[in-house]
Amino acid sequence: MSRRLGGGDDDTAAAAFFDLDRTLIRRSSTHALAGPLRRQGVITRWQVARSAFWHLAFAAGRLSPDRVREATAIGLGTLAGFSVDELRSVVGDSMESVLRPLVYAEPLRLVETHRARGERVYVVSGSLQEVVEHVATDLGFDGAIGSQCEIVDGRYTGKPLRIALGEEKAEALRELAGRDGFDLAACTAYSDSMGDLPFLEAVGHPVAVNPDPALRRTARERGWPVLEFGELLEPGPARGLPTVALAVPFVAGVWAAARRRAA
């Protein structure tokens, strides 16, 4: 099979899957929805302040996969009792003013390349499913995979149903491929993080984007393409906090997990 960038076999059903943070957008979404969710009473000012520290730890690769998963589960728990419709409203109100200054132009050009080949395109992220869906719809993707929190009577219970990280993210990809008839060997995946190695290994055409040091080494060893994204869709300084994915509950979870371990 050809190893050309972003290419599947012409006679095979294929798709392209884009990670969100530092792949589709220029920075981690650690502070996502921080201000709006704080005003809604979901998170506290202290948790927002703590998020900056944990963002640095996450970006530096100082958190193990197990700890990231634990933190995400705890973070989803902070949504307990919060209205799904209200969350969607918060994201919708923030998209135009904050999302587009963070979006890279290069992946959207790749989206058009994949579409020209008859391939579908998806956003795949550890952020909350409803938020990833909103981002995907806004940017013209065909669908989304995200972490899922149980919903009862229109409100989150805080119980994680799927945490789309590591192997579980890859498994969600395989489930989608099986349902929609994609040949993963002909599919392409883009990500920046070594934590997404199972996600990248699940397809025949993995591509490292703005990779962290560990993923850069792995890509070099395996002969994977490496891309550097830097051109913004809408050049100019970002306004306000990045509000394109639900990551603040994750940060709150990391902090809570650390306190548990220290106790």
N, C-alpha and C positions, 0 to 999 in steps of 0.2 A: 504493500500500500504506500502511496506517495506520502512524503513527510512535508509537503509544502505547507506554508503557514496558513492556518485557518481553512484548510481544504478537506472535504470529504470526497468519496467517490461519486462521480456524476450520476450513477444509476442507483445510489443508496440513499435511503431516508436519513438525513443528518440534521443536526441542530448545533447551535453555539450557546455556551453558557458563560455568563460574565459574573464574577464576584463583584461586590459593591465597593467596599472600602479600599482606597488606594488603587483600585482597578477601574471602576466606573467613575468614581469621584476622587478628588485629589487628596483627601485626608481621611483618617479614621472617623467614624461616626460616633465616637465615644460621647461627645457632648450633644448627640442628637436629641432634639425635643426637650433639652434641659429646661430652658426658660418656660415654654408653654406647659410642660408637665409639672414643673414646680408651682406655677400659678394655679394649676388644677389640683394641687395638693397630693399628687402621686409620689413625688420625691421631695426631699427637703433641701434647703439651701446648703446645708453641711454636706449632703451627698453630692451636690453639684460641684462644690469646692474640691471634695475628695476625688472627683472623677479625673481631674487633670493629672494627679499623681498616678492613678491606675492606668490612664491612657499611655503614659510614658513607659510604664512597666510592660504593658501589653505590646506596644510598638517595638520595644527592645527585645521581645521574645523571652521575657523573664517569668512568664507564667506558663506552667505546664498545661498540656491539653486537658488533663483531669481537672485542674483548677479552673481553667476557662469554662469547662462544661459545668462544674459546680456553681461557679459564679453566675453563669447564664440562667441556670435553674432558679437560683435564689432571686436573681433580678426579675425573672418573669413573675415570681411570687409577689413582687411589689405592685403588680397590676390588679391584684385581687379586688374585686368590687368595682373596677373601673369600667365604664361603658365603652363597648366597641365602637359605637357610632360617634361617641365623643372623641375617641382617639383618632378616628378617621377624619373628623372635622379639624382637629388640631393639625394633623399632617397636611390636609388639604389647604388650610389657611396659610401654611408656611412654605409650601412648595415653590411657588413662583418667585418669592422674594429671596429665598435662601438656597434652594437646590441648584438652580442653574449656574450661579457663580462658582459652584464646586464641581460641576460635571466636566470631564475631559471630552474634548472634541474627537480624539483619535478612536475611542471605542465605538462612538456613534457612526463614524465612517466605516469601521469594521462591520457594524450591524448591517449597513447597506450592502457591503460586499457579500456577506452571508445571505442576505435576502435575494441578491441577484443570482445566487446559486440555488435558490429554492429552499433555503434552510430557514428554520424558525429560530428565534432568539429569545433567551430567558435571562433574568436576573436571579442569581442564586446567592443567598446570604444567611448568616446566622441571626439576623435581625428578625423581628416579629413578622409573621406571614402577612398580616393586613397592611403593614407599612411597606414591605417589599413590593406587594402587589400595587400599591398606590404609586410608588416610584416607577415600577415597570410600565404601568399604564401611561403615566405622564410622559415618559421618554419613548413610548411607542414600541415597547417590547411585546412579545406574544404571551408572556406569562412569567410567573415568579415562584421560587421556592424559598421559604423562610422557616424560622422556628414557629412552632404552633403552641398556643396556650389554650387550655380548655375554656369553652364559652358556654355559659348556662343563662338562659333568659336574657341574652344580649349583653352580658357582662362577663369579664374574665374572672375565673376562679383562682388564678395563680398557679394552677397545676400544669406543668409542662407536658405536652403530648409528643412533641418532637423538638429536639435541639439540633438545628442544622449546622453542626460543626463536625470536623474530622470525618470519621467513617460514616456517621449518620447522615452527613451531608452527601457523601458519595452514594449511600443507599437510597436517599431520596431521589438522586439523579437517576439511578438504575430503575426505580419504580416509575418515574416519569417516562423514561425511554421504553420500558415495557408496555406502558399504557398507550403511548402515542406511536409506537412502532419505529422508534429511532434505533439505528445501529450505532452503539456507542463507539465502536472502532472507527466510525466515519465522522464522529462528532469532535468539536473543539471546546476547550475550557480555558478560561483566562483567570489568573489569580496572582496576587502579590505575596502570599504568605505560605511558609512551610507548613503551617497548620492545615492548609488545604491540600496537602500532598495526596490523600486518598481521593479527593475530588478531581485533581488533575490526573491521577493514575487511572481513573475510571473511564477516560476517553482515549481515543487514538491519537488526538492532536492536542496535547497540553502546551500551554503558552504561559511563560512567566512574565508578569507585567510589573514594572517598578519593584522587583523582588527584594525581599529581605535577604540578608547575607546567606542564610542557610538554603533558601530556595535558589538563590543565584548559583551557589556551588552545585546543588543538585541538578539544576538545568544544564549547567556546563558539563557535568559528568555524563548526563544522559543525552546530550545533544538536542535539548529542547530549545525552541526559539525564545529569545528574551526581547521584550519590547519596553521602551521607556516612554511613558505618556507624560506630557507636560503642557500641552496646549489646552486652554480652557474653552469650553463651548461659548461662553460669554466673557471675554477678557475684562479684567477689572477686579478690584478688591471685593471679597465676599462681604456680605452685609449680615451682621448679627451672628448667631450661633448656627452651625450646620444642623439642619433639622430634617435630614433625609432618611434616617433609619432609627429604629428604636434601640439605642445602645446605652442610654443612661441607666435603665434598669440593670443591664449587665454590669456596669461599673459599680452600682450600689451593691450588686451581688458579690463582686470581687471583694469589696470592703467588708461585707458581712462575713464572707468566708474567711478572710484574714482574721477578723475578730474572734471567730469561732476557734480557729487554730491556736490563737494566742491565749484563749481562756483556759 
